[in-house]
Amino acid sequence: MRRFTVLLVLLLGAACQRSHDARTLPASFRARGLDGAVVTPDTMRGRPWLVNLWMPG
């Protein structure tokens, strides 16, 4: 039973690892919101943002 518990903890720990490295946005990044506001890395700094990219078509 102890082996099963150790194996389970190891598998759960491995599954929770980050699969990618967080990268910062380049300074040249620009986007426009639906309300016409310009979004830059400076306007996003210090705020929890969720960016959903959408392209019609």
All heavy atoms as TSV, in Angstrom:
chain	resi	resn	atom	element	x	y	z
A	1	MET	N	N	0.829	-1.203	0.000
A	1	MET	CA	C	0.000	0.000	0.000
A	1	MET	C	C	0.865	1.255	0.000
A	1	MET	O	O	0.519	2.242	-0.623
A	1	MET	CB	C	-0.922	-0.046	1.226
A	1	MET	CG	C	-1.895	1.079	1.279
A	1	MET	SD	S	-3.073	0.878	-0.061
A	1	MET	CE	C	-4.114	2.244	0.212
A	2	ARG	N	N	1.975	1.197	0.720
A	2	ARG	CA	C	2.852	2.367	0.782
A	2	ARG	C	C	3.448	2.676	-0.588
A	2	ARG	O	O	3.575	3.828	-0.966
A	2	ARG	CB	C	3.955	2.118	1.808
A	2	ARG	CG	C	4.866	3.298	1.969
A	2	ARG	CD	C	5.793	3.078	3.150
A	2	ARG	NE	N	6.862	4.028	3.190
A	2	ARG	CZ	C	6.796	5.212	3.779
A	2	ARG	NH1	N	5.690	5.554	4.376
A	2	ARG	NH2	N	7.809	6.026	3.773
A	3	ARG	N	N	3.804	1.649	-1.352
A	3	ARG	CA	C	4.341	1.874	-2.700
A	3	ARG	C	C	3.316	2.573	-3.590
A	3	ARG	O	O	3.657	3.448	-4.361
A	3	ARG	CB	C	4.736	0.548	-3.342
A	3	ARG	CG	C	5.998	-0.018	-2.822
A	3	ARG	CD	C	6.377	-1.217	-3.640
A	3	ARG	NE	N	7.279	-2.061	-2.903
A	3	ARG	CZ	C	7.623	-3.266	-3.249
A	3	ARG	NH1	N	7.108	-3.798	-4.335
A	3	ARG	NH2	N	8.449	-3.959	-2.535
A	4	PHE	N	N	2.080	2.134	-3.478
A	4	PHE	CA	C	1.015	2.745	-4.276
A	4	PHE	C	C	0.857	4.223	-3.928
A	4	PHE	O	O	0.712	5.058	-4.814
A	4	PHE	CB	C	-0.307	2.007	-4.052
A	4	PHE	CG	C	-1.458	2.629	-4.776
A	4	PHE	CD1	C	-1.574	2.504	-6.151
A	4	PHE	CD2	C	-2.412	3.365	-4.092
A	4	PHE	CE1	C	-2.627	3.093	-6.833
A	4	PHE	CE2	C	-3.467	3.956	-4.752
A	4	PHE	CZ	C	-3.577	3.814	-6.136
A	5	THR	N	N	0.910	4.554	-2.659
A	5	THR	CA	C	0.772	5.943	-2.225
A	5	THR	C	C	1.921	6.799	-2.749
A	5	THR	O	O	1.713	7.898	-3.249
A	5	THR	CB	C	0.720	6.024	-0.686
A	5	THR	OG1	O	-0.334	5.183	-0.223
A	5	THR	CG2	C	0.487	7.439	-0.216
A	6	VAL	N	N	3.140	6.274	-2.648
A	6	VAL	CA	C	4.309	7.013	-3.146
A	6	VAL	C	C	4.206	7.196	-4.656
A	6	VAL	O	O	4.466	8.278	-5.182
A	6	VAL	CB	C	5.610	6.283	-2.752
A	6	VAL	CG1	C	6.809	6.900	-3.445
A	6	VAL	CG2	C	5.797	6.304	-1.245
A	7	LEU	N	N	3.830	6.158	-5.367
A	7	LEU	CA	C	3.670	6.246	-6.818
A	7	LEU	C	C	2.593	7.254	-7.195
A	7	LEU	O	O	2.772	8.060	-8.116
A	7	LEU	CB	C	3.333	4.869	-7.388
A	7	LEU	CG	C	3.164	4.801	-8.904
A	7	LEU	CD1	C	4.457	5.170	-9.598
A	7	LEU	CD2	C	2.705	3.417	-9.316
A	8	LEU	N	N	1.494	7.247	-6.482
A	8	LEU	CA	C	0.408	8.186	-6.751
A	8	LEU	C	C	0.860	9.634	-6.525
A	8	LEU	O	O	0.584	10.507	-7.342
A	8	LEU	CB	C	-0.795	7.861	-5.876
A	8	LEU	CG	C	-2.032	8.732	-6.070
A	8	LEU	CD1	C	-2.580	8.545	-7.478
A	8	LEU	CD2	C	-3.081	8.397	-5.047
A	9	VAL	N	N	1.582	9.876	-5.447
A	9	VAL	CA	C	2.076	11.229	-5.160
A	9	VAL	C	C	3.054	11.672	-6.239
A	9	VAL	O	O	3.008	12.814	-6.708
A	9	VAL	CB	C	2.716	11.281	-3.754
A	9	VAL	CG1	C	3.487	12.567	-3.549
A	9	VAL	CG2	C	1.654	11.115	-2.690
A	10	LEU	N	N	3.930	10.790	-6.682
A	10	LEU	CA	C	4.884	11.137	-7.742
A	10	LEU	C	C	4.176	11.439	-9.060
A	10	LEU	O	O	4.531	12.386	-9.764
A	10	LEU	CB	C	5.895	10.016	-7.928
A	10	LEU	CG	C	6.933	9.865	-6.822
A	10	LEU	CD1	C	7.786	8.634	-7.057
A	10	LEU	CD2	C	7.787	11.115	-6.731
A	11	LEU	N	N	3.182	10.645	-9.395
A	11	LEU	CA	C	2.440	10.879	-10.643
A	11	LEU	C	C	1.662	12.187	-10.598
A	11	LEU	O	O	1.627	12.938	-11.578
A	11	LEU	CB	C	1.498	9.715	-10.932
A	11	LEU	CG	C	2.171	8.439	-11.403
A	11	LEU	CD1	C	1.140	7.321	-11.538
A	11	LEU	CD2	C	2.895	8.657	-12.713
A	12	LEU	N	N	1.045	12.474	-9.468
A	12	LEU	CA	C	0.311	13.734	-9.344
A	12	LEU	C	C	1.262	14.924	-9.387
A	12	LEU	O	O	0.957	15.951	-9.981
A	12	LEU	CB	C	-0.515	13.751	-8.067
A	12	LEU	CG	C	-1.749	12.867	-8.063
A	12	LEU	CD1	C	-2.405	12.887	-6.690
A	12	LEU	CD2	C	-2.725	13.309	-9.133
A	13	GLY	N	N	2.408	14.789	-8.764
A	13	GLY	CA	C	3.397	15.855	-8.795
A	13	GLY	C	C	3.915	16.102	-10.195
A	13	GLY	O	O	4.112	17.252	-10.614
A	14	ALA	N	N	4.129	15.053	-10.963
A	14	ALA	CA	C	4.611	15.202	-12.331
A	14	ALA	C	C	3.528	15.810	-13.218
A	14	ALA	O	O	3.819	16.563	-14.150
A	14	ALA	CB	C	5.049	13.853	-12.881
A	15	ALA	N	N	2.273	15.494	-12.944
A	15	ALA	CA	C	1.179	16.017	-13.764
A	15	ALA	C	C	0.946	17.501	-13.523
A	15	ALA	O	O	0.393	18.189	-14.374
A	15	ALA	CB	C	-0.102	15.238	-13.476
A	16	CYS	N	N	1.371	18.012	-12.382
A	16	CYS	CA	C	1.132	19.407	-12.047
A	16	CYS	C	C	2.266	20.330	-12.487
A	16	CYS	O	O	2.227	21.518	-12.216
A	16	CYS	CB	C	0.924	19.558	-10.540
A	16	CYS	SG	S	-0.571	18.730	-9.963
A	17	GLN	N	N	3.278	19.789	-13.151
A	17	GLN	CA	C	4.392	20.621	-13.591
A	17	GLN	C	C	3.947	21.497	-14.757
A	17	GLN	O	O	3.106	21.111	-15.566
A	17	GLN	CB	C	5.569	19.748	-14.034
A	17	GLN	CG	C	6.150	18.926	-12.918
A	17	GLN	CD	C	6.768	19.790	-11.844
A	17	GLN	OE1	O	7.395	20.780	-12.158
A	17	GLN	NE2	N	6.574	19.407	-10.608
A	18	ARG	N	N	4.558	22.681	-14.852
A	18	ARG	CA	C	4.233	23.576	-15.960
A	18	ARG	C	C	4.766	22.993	-17.253
A	18	ARG	O	O	5.885	22.505	-17.314
A	18	ARG	CB	C	4.865	24.941	-15.730
A	18	ARG	CG	C	4.279	25.653	-14.542
A	18	ARG	CD	C	4.948	26.954	-14.338
A	18	ARG	NE	N	4.601	27.846	-15.430
A	18	ARG	CZ	C	4.806	29.133	-15.402
A	18	ARG	NH1	N	5.350	29.684	-14.368
A	18	ARG	NH2	N	4.477	29.886	-16.416
A	19	SER	N	N	3.974	23.039	-18.283
A	19	SER	CA	C	4.388	22.459	-19.556
A	19	SER	C	C	5.062	23.482	-20.458
A	19	SER	O	O	5.558	23.126	-21.517
A	19	SER	CB	C	3.179	21.858	-20.276
A	19	SER	OG	O	2.223	22.862	-20.528
A	20	HIS	N	N	5.083	24.740	-20.075
A	20	HIS	CA	C	5.740	25.764	-20.885
A	20	HIS	C	C	6.303	26.855	-19.981
A	20	HIS	O	O	5.869	27.028	-18.854
A	20	HIS	CB	C	4.761	26.361	-21.881
A	20	HIS	CG	C	3.660	27.142	-21.233
A	20	HIS	ND1	N	2.585	26.553	-20.616
A	20	HIS	CD2	C	3.493	28.478	-21.077
A	20	HIS	CE1	C	1.801	27.493	-20.124
A	20	HIS	NE2	N	2.335	28.664	-20.378
A	21	ASP	N	N	7.258	27.560	-20.507
A	21	ASP	CA	C	7.849	28.664	-19.766
A	21	ASP	C	C	7.064	29.938	-20.045
A	21	ASP	O	O	6.688	30.202	-21.195
A	21	ASP	CB	C	9.305	28.887	-20.172
A	21	ASP	CG	C	10.168	27.707	-19.785
A	21	ASP	OD1	O	9.865	27.069	-18.769
A	21	ASP	OD2	O	11.142	27.440	-20.511
A	22	ALA	N	N	6.834	30.701	-19.007
A	22	ALA	CA	C	6.144	31.978	-19.185
A	22	ALA	C	C	7.086	32.951	-19.890
A	22	ALA	O	O	8.228	33.121	-19.486
A	22	ALA	CB	C	5.714	32.531	-17.838
A	23	ARG	N	N	6.614	33.547	-20.949
A	23	ARG	CA	C	7.432	34.497	-21.692
A	23	ARG	C	C	6.774	35.869	-21.630
A	23	ARG	O	O	5.563	35.983	-21.659
A	23	ARG	CB	C	7.559	34.066	-23.151
A	23	ARG	CG	C	8.381	32.798	-23.304
A	23	ARG	CD	C	8.457	32.409	-24.730
A	23	ARG	NE	N	7.201	31.715	-25.032
A	23	ARG	CZ	C	6.919	31.181	-26.189
A	23	ARG	NH1	N	7.757	31.268	-27.178
A	23	ARG	NH2	N	5.782	30.559	-26.370
A	24	THR	N	N	7.592	36.881	-21.569
A	24	THR	CA	C	7.068	38.239	-21.560
A	24	THR	C	C	6.732	38.667	-22.982
A	24	THR	O	O	7.288	38.145	-23.954
A	24	THR	CB	C	8.086	39.216	-20.961
A	24	THR	OG1	O	9.278	39.151	-21.742
A	24	THR	CG2	C	8.403	38.862	-19.525
A	25	LEU	N	N	5.842	39.628	-23.089
A	25	LEU	CA	C	5.489	40.148	-24.403
A	25	LEU	C	C	6.591	41.074	-24.910
A	25	LEU	O	O	7.191	41.811	-24.131
A	25	LEU	CB	C	4.184	40.942	-24.307
A	25	LEU	CG	C	2.927	40.129	-24.097
A	25	LEU	CD1	C	1.755	41.049	-23.842
A	25	LEU	CD2	C	2.652	39.250	-25.283
A	26	PRO	N	N	6.836	41.056	-26.208
A	26	PRO	CA	C	7.820	42.000	-26.743
A	26	PRO	C	C	7.284	43.429	-26.642
A	26	PRO	O	O	6.074	43.663	-26.604
A	26	PRO	CB	C	7.986	41.569	-28.196
A	26	PRO	CG	C	6.783	40.764	-28.519
A	26	PRO	CD	C	6.307	40.168	-27.231
A	27	ALA	N	N	8.191	44.390	-26.598
A	27	ALA	CA	C	7.793	45.795	-26.472
A	27	ALA	C	C	6.986	46.266	-27.676
A	27	ALA	O	O	6.223	47.223	-27.581
A	27	ALA	CB	C	9.026	46.660	-26.293
A	28	SER	N	N	7.125	45.579	-28.810
A	28	SER	CA	C	6.407	45.993	-30.017
A	28	SER	C	C	4.971	45.463	-30.077
A	28	SER	O	O	4.242	45.753	-31.021
A	28	SER	CB	C	7.167	45.506	-31.251
A	28	SER	OG	O	7.239	44.090	-31.240
A	29	PHE	N	N	4.530	44.704	-29.070
A	29	PHE	CA	C	3.180	44.139	-29.053
A	29	PHE	C	C	2.140	45.253	-28.956
A	29	PHE	O	O	2.223	46.133	-28.111
A	29	PHE	CB	C	3.014	43.181	-27.879
A	29	PHE	CG	C	1.614	42.654	-27.729
A	29	PHE	CD1	C	1.168	41.603	-28.500
A	29	PHE	CD2	C	0.731	43.229	-26.825
A	29	PHE	CE1	C	-0.122	41.117	-28.364
A	29	PHE	CE2	C	-0.553	42.755	-26.684
A	29	PHE	CZ	C	-0.977	41.698	-27.458
A	30	ARG	N	N	1.155	45.225	-29.838
A	30	ARG	CA	C	0.031	46.160	-29.813
A	30	ARG	C	C	-1.232	45.388	-30.179
A	30	ARG	O	O	-1.228	44.540	-31.047
A	30	ARG	CB	C	0.198	47.282	-30.836
A	30	ARG	CG	C	1.410	48.148	-30.650
A	30	ARG	CD	C	1.192	49.155	-29.531
A	30	ARG	NE	N	2.317	50.049	-29.384
A	30	ARG	CZ	C	3.355	49.821	-28.603
A	30	ARG	NH1	N	3.433	48.706	-27.928
A	30	ARG	NH2	N	4.333	50.703	-28.496
A	31	ALA	N	N	-2.311	45.698	-29.511
A	31	ALA	CA	C	-3.612	45.110	-29.831
A	31	ALA	C	C	-4.671	46.169	-29.606
A	31	ALA	O	O	-4.447	47.165	-28.914
A	31	ALA	CB	C	-3.881	43.897	-28.951
A	32	ARG	N	N	-5.812	45.974	-30.214
A	32	ARG	CA	C	-6.910	46.922	-30.065
A	32	ARG	C	C	-8.114	46.165	-29.534
A	32	ARG	O	O	-8.504	45.139	-30.064
A	32	ARG	CB	C	-7.225	47.565	-31.406
A	32	ARG	CG	C	-8.237	48.677	-31.297
A	32	ARG	CD	C	-8.346	49.482	-32.569
A	32	ARG	NE	N	-7.100	50.096	-32.960
A	32	ARG	CZ	C	-6.644	51.266	-32.500
A	32	ARG	NH1	N	-7.347	51.917	-31.602
A	32	ARG	NH2	N	-5.510	51.769	-32.918
A	33	GLY	N	N	-8.686	46.686	-28.461
A	33	GLY	CA	C	-9.867	46.078	-27.866
A	33	GLY	C	C	-11.114	46.384	-28.680
A	33	GLY	O	O	-11.102	47.214	-29.589
A	34	LEU	N	N	-12.195	45.716	-28.346
A	34	LEU	CA	C	-13.449	45.948	-29.062
A	34	LEU	C	C	-13.970	47.372	-28.855
A	34	LEU	O	O	-14.696	47.890	-29.692
A	34	LEU	CB	C	-14.506	44.935	-28.605
A	34	LEU	CG	C	-14.227	43.484	-28.990
A	34	LEU	CD1	C	-15.282	42.577	-28.388
A	34	LEU	CD2	C	-14.182	43.338	-30.493
A	35	ASP	N	N	-13.583	47.988	-27.748
A	35	ASP	CA	C	-14.008	49.363	-27.498
A	35	ASP	C	C	-13.060	50.384	-28.119
A	35	ASP	O	O	-13.244	51.586	-27.957
A	35	ASP	CB	C	-14.135	49.617	-25.997
A	35	ASP	CG	C	-12.825	49.413	-25.259
A	35	ASP	OD1	O	-11.847	48.949	-25.886
A	35	ASP	OD2	O	-12.791	49.704	-24.055
A	36	GLY	N	N	-12.033	49.922	-28.833
A	36	GLY	CA	C	-11.094	50.814	-29.499
A	36	GLY	C	C	-9.867	51.165	-28.672
A	36	GLY	O	O	-8.973	51.850	-29.151
A	37	ALA	N	N	-9.800	50.695	-27.439
A	37	ALA	CA	C	-8.652	50.991	-26.586
A	37	ALA	C	C	-7.438	50.200	-27.067
A	37	ALA	O	O	-7.547	49.051	-27.469
A	37	ALA	CB	C	-8.963	50.635	-25.140
A	38	VAL	N	N	-6.277	50.824	-27.013
A	38	VAL	CA	C	-5.039	50.163	-27.406
A	38	VAL	C	C	-4.468	49.431	-26.194
A	38	VAL	O	O	-4.372	49.987	-25.107
A	38	VAL	CB	C	-4.014	51.186	-27.946
A	38	VAL	CG1	C	-2.700	50.509	-28.271
A	38	VAL	CG2	C	-4.570	51.888	-29.173
A	39	VAL	N	N	-4.097	48.174	-26.404
A	39	VAL	CA	C	-3.522	47.342	-25.344
A	39	VAL	C	C	-2.047	47.147	-25.665
A	39	VAL	O	O	-1.706	46.670	-26.743
A	39	VAL	CB	C	-4.240	45.988	-25.255
A	39	VAL	CG1	C	-3.617	45.118	-24.189
A	39	VAL	CG2	C	-5.710	46.186	-25.003
A	40	THR	N	N	-1.186	47.530	-24.740
A	40	THR	CA	C	0.258	47.375	-24.883
A	40	THR	C	C	0.788	46.630	-23.659
A	40	THR	O	O	0.075	46.488	-22.663
A	40	THR	CB	C	0.953	48.743	-24.992
A	40	THR	OG1	O	0.745	49.448	-23.777
A	40	THR	CG2	C	0.418	49.550	-26.165
A	41	PRO	N	N	2.022	46.181	-23.701
A	41	PRO	CA	C	2.585	45.545	-22.499
A	41	PRO	C	C	2.578	46.471	-21.285
A	41	PRO	O	O	2.395	46.017	-20.157
A	41	PRO	CB	C	4.017	45.187	-22.917
A	41	PRO	CG	C	3.947	45.021	-24.390
A	41	PRO	CD	C	2.937	46.026	-24.839
A	42	ASP	N	N	2.740	47.778	-21.485
A	42	ASP	CA	C	2.716	48.714	-20.365
A	42	ASP	C	C	1.328	48.811	-19.730
A	42	ASP	O	O	1.206	48.933	-18.518
A	42	ASP	CB	C	3.164	50.101	-20.815
A	42	ASP	CG	C	4.650	50.139	-21.142
A	42	ASP	OD1	O	5.397	49.322	-20.563
A	42	ASP	OD2	O	5.045	50.963	-21.981
A	43	THR	N	N	0.276	48.764	-20.533
A	43	THR	CA	C	-1.076	48.848	-19.970
A	43	THR	C	C	-1.470	47.556	-19.264
A	43	THR	O	O	-2.339	47.576	-18.399
A	43	THR	CB	C	-2.119	49.161	-21.057
A	43	THR	OG1	O	-2.102	48.132	-22.036
A	43	THR	CG2	C	-1.865	50.498	-21.702
A	44	MET	N	N	-0.834	46.426	-19.615
A	44	MET	CA	C	-1.160	45.154	-18.983
A	44	MET	C	C	-0.305	44.888	-17.748
A	44	MET	O	O	-0.621	43.991	-16.975
A	44	MET	CB	C	-0.979	44.009	-19.980
A	44	MET	CG	C	-1.955	44.091	-21.113
A	44	MET	SD	S	-2.073	42.648	-22.173
A	44	MET	CE	C	-0.472	42.011	-22.291
A	45	ARG	N	N	0.751	45.626	-17.531
A	45	ARG	CA	C	1.668	45.371	-16.410
A	45	ARG	C	C	0.963	45.570	-15.069
A	45	ARG	O	O	0.319	46.581	-14.832
A	45	ARG	CB	C	2.866	46.305	-16.502
A	45	ARG	CG	C	3.921	45.999	-15.446
A	45	ARG	CD	C	5.224	46.678	-15.723
A	45	ARG	NE	N	5.834	46.045	-16.903
A	45	ARG	CZ	C	6.225	46.708	-17.991
A	45	ARG	NH1	N	6.095	48.006	-18.053
A	45	ARG	NH2	N	6.751	46.075	-19.008
A	46	GLY	N	N	1.088	44.578	-14.200
A	46	GLY	CA	C	0.528	44.664	-12.861
A	46	GLY	C	C	-0.942	44.313	-12.764
A	46	GLY	O	O	-1.540	44.407	-11.699
A	47	ARG	N	N	-1.545	43.895	-13.840
A	47	ARG	CA	C	-2.963	43.526	-13.829
A	47	ARG	C	C	-3.108	42.081	-14.276
A	47	ARG	O	O	-2.452	41.645	-15.207
A	47	ARG	CB	C	-3.750	44.400	-14.802
A	47	ARG	CG	C	-3.724	45.843	-14.426
A	47	ARG	CD	C	-4.538	46.637	-15.403
A	47	ARG	NE	N	-4.470	48.042	-15.074
A	47	ARG	CZ	C	-4.667	49.001	-15.937
A	47	ARG	NH1	N	-4.936	48.726	-17.187
A	47	ARG	NH2	N	-4.589	50.258	-15.560
A	48	PRO	N	N	-3.988	41.339	-13.643
A	48	PRO	CA	C	-4.225	39.964	-14.108
A	48	PRO	C	C	-5.076	39.998	-15.381
A	48	PRO	O	O	-6.241	40.397	-15.356
A	48	PRO	CB	C	-4.980	39.325	-12.943
A	48	PRO	CG	C	-5.605	40.466	-12.229
A	48	PRO	CD	C	-4.727	41.664	-12.440
A	49	TRP	N	N	-4.493	39.638	-16.480
A	49	TRP	CA	C	-5.174	39.709	-17.766
A	49	TRP	C	C	-5.372	38.325	-18.339
A	49	TRP	O	O	-4.535	37.456	-18.211
A	49	TRP	CB	C	-4.348	40.506	-18.763
A	49	TRP	CG	C	-4.447	41.969	-18.578
A	49	TRP	CD1	C	-3.794	42.708	-17.638
A	49	TRP	CD2	C	-5.219	42.884	-19.333
A	49	TRP	NE1	N	-4.121	44.030	-17.771
A	49	TRP	CE2	C	-4.988	44.168	-18.809
A	49	TRP	CE3	C	-6.079	42.748	-20.403
A	49	TRP	CZ2	C	-5.603	45.291	-19.322
A	49	TRP	CZ3	C	-6.683	43.875	-20.910
A	49	TRP	CH2	C	-6.448	45.123	-20.372
A	50	LEU	N	N	-6.453	38.161	-19.027
A	50	LEU	CA	C	-6.684	36.995	-19.856
A	50	LEU	C	C	-6.882	37.519	-21.262
A	50	LEU	O	O	-7.843	38.241	-21.535
A	50	LEU	CB	C	-7.923	36.212	-19.408
A	50	LEU	CG	C	-8.355	35.081	-20.316
A	50	LEU	CD1	C	-7.278	34.017	-20.362
A	50	LEU	CD2	C	-9.656	34.491	-19.860
A	51	VAL	N	N	-5.960	37.201	-22.142
A	51	VAL	CA	C	-6.031	37.702	-23.512
A	51	VAL	C	C	-6.578	36.589	-24.388
A	51	VAL	O	O	-6.006	35.512	-24.467
A	51	VAL	CB	C	-4.642	38.153	-24.001
A	51	VAL	CG1	C	-4.709	38.604	-25.447
A	51	VAL	CG2	C	-4.097	39.247	-23.109
A	52	ASN	N	N	-7.681	36.845	-25.049
A	52	ASN	CA	C	-8.297	35.909	-25.943
A	52	ASN	C	C	-8.160	36.463	-27.361
A	52	ASN	O	O	-8.796	37.455	-27.702
A	52	ASN	CB	C	-9.772	35.714	-25.577
A	52	ASN	CG	C	-10.405	34.621	-26.405
A	52	ASN	OD1	O	-9.747	33.931	-27.152
A	52	ASN	ND2	N	-11.713	34.485	-26.251
A	53	LEU	N	N	-7.301	35.845	-28.146
A	53	LEU	CA	C	-7.107	36.310	-29.514
A	53	LEU	C	C	-8.181	35.715	-30.396
A	53	LEU	O	O	-8.414	34.512	-30.381
A	53	LEU	CB	C	-5.723	35.911	-30.007
A	53	LEU	CG	C	-4.559	36.455	-29.187
A	53	LEU	CD1	C	-3.245	35.922	-29.732
A	53	LEU	CD2	C	-4.559	37.967	-29.184
A	54	TRP	N	N	-8.791	36.552	-31.196
A	54	TRP	CA	C	-9.862	36.093	-32.064
A	54	TRP	C	C	-9.689	36.750	-33.418
A	54	TRP	O	O	-9.463	37.960	-33.508
A	54	TRP	CB	C	-11.215	36.481	-31.465
A	54	TRP	CG	C	-12.368	36.169	-32.364
A	54	TRP	CD1	C	-12.906	34.943	-32.582
A	54	TRP	CD2	C	-13.109	37.083	-33.156
A	54	TRP	NE1	N	-13.951	35.043	-33.450
A	54	TRP	CE2	C	-14.105	36.362	-33.831
A	54	TRP	CE3	C	-13.032	38.446	-33.385
A	54	TRP	CZ2	C	-14.996	36.945	-34.697
A	54	TRP	CZ3	C	-13.937	39.030	-34.238
A	54	TRP	CH2	C	-14.896	38.278	-34.890
A	55	MET	N	N	-9.768	35.953	-34.456
A	55	MET	CA	C	-9.689	36.479	-35.808
A	55	MET	C	C	-10.902	35.980	-36.566
A	55	MET	O	O	-11.185	34.780	-36.571
A	55	MET	CB	C	-8.405	35.999	-36.503
A	55	MET	CG	C	-7.153	36.556	-35.871
A	55	MET	SD	S	-5.664	35.935	-36.645
A	55	MET	CE	C	-5.903	36.468	-38.323
A	56	PRO	N	N	-11.627	36.881	-37.203
A	56	PRO	CA	C	-12.806	36.428	-37.952
A	56	PRO	C	C	-12.397	35.603	-39.168
A	56	PRO	O	O	-11.338	35.783	-39.731
A	56	PRO	CB	C	-13.476	37.747	-38.371
A	56	PRO	CG	C	-12.396	38.761	-38.321
A	56	PRO	CD	C	-11.430	38.315	-37.277
A	57	GLY	N	N	-13.291	34.718	-39.568
A	57	GLY	CA	C	-13.083	33.999	-40.802
A	57	GLY	C	C	-12.579	32.657	-40.596
A	57	GLY	O	O	-12.290	31.813	-41.253
